[in-house]
């Protein structure tokens, strides 16, 4: 892991993942990202360290909701 990429990310950290997605993909709208694409985006984050097989619909929806809420400033 590269030091300036921040702490390791795991599926149980939707807020940290959402912030990382915002930083790495500032022009993406979470409303337009499907769950399969979201999983790919998360797994491609430099500091993502979890097992991709652990992702499920609930986890991905939680990440998407937090990402959307942070993007619009809720």
C-alpha positions in Angstrom: 0.0 0.0 0.0 1.2 3.5 -0.8 1.4 5.7 2.2 -0.4 8.7 0.8 -3.3 6.6 -0.4 -4.7 6.6 3.2 -5.7 3.7 5.4 -6.6 0.3 4.1 -10.2 0.0 3.0 -12.5 -2.9 3.7 -16.1 -3.6 2.8 -17.3 -2.7 6.3 -16.1 0.9 5.9 -18.7 2.4 3.5 -17.9 6.0 4.5 -14.2 5.7 3.9 -14.8 3.9 0.6 -17.3 6.6 -0.5 -14.7 9.3 0.3 -12.1 7.4 -1.7 -14.4 7.0 -4.6 -15.1 10.7 -4.6 -11.4 11.5 -4.6 -10.5 9.0 -7.3 -13.6 9.5 -9.5 -14.8 13.1 -8.9 -16.8 13.3 -12.2 -18.8 10.1 -11.6 -22.4 10.3 -10.4 -23.2 7.5 -8.0 -26.7 7.4 -9.3 -25.4 6.3 -12.7 -23.1 3.6 -11.4 -24.5 0.1 -11.4 -23.6 -2.3 -8.6 -21.3 -4.4 -10.7 -19.4 -1.3 -11.8 -19.4 0.0 -8.2 -17.8 -3.3 -7.0 -15.1 -3.0 -9.8 -14.5 0.7 -8.8 -14.1 -0.2 -5.1 -11.8 -3.2 -5.8 -9.6 -0.9 -8.1 -9.0 1.6 -5.3 -5.3 1.6 -4.4 -5.9 1.1 -0.7 -8.7 -1.5 -1.0 -7.5 -4.6 0.8 -10.6 -6.8 1.3 -11.7 -10.0 -0.4 -13.8 -9.1 -3.4 -15.9 -12.2 -2.9 -17.3 -10.7 0.4 -19.2 -8.0 -1.5 -22.9 -8.3 -1.6 -25.8 -6.2 -2.7 -26.4 -4.7 0.8 -22.8 -3.6 1.2 -22.7 -2.1 -2.3 -26.0 -0.2 -1.8 -24.6 1.1 1.5 -21.5 2.4 -0.2 -23.6 3.9 -3.0 -26.0 5.7 -0.6 -23.1 7.2 1.4 -21.3 8.2 -1.8 -24.5 10.0 -3.0 -25.2 11.7 0.3 -21.6 13.0 0.6 -21.7 14.1 -3.0 -24.8 16.2 -2.5 -23.7 17.4 0.9 -26.3 15.7 3.2 
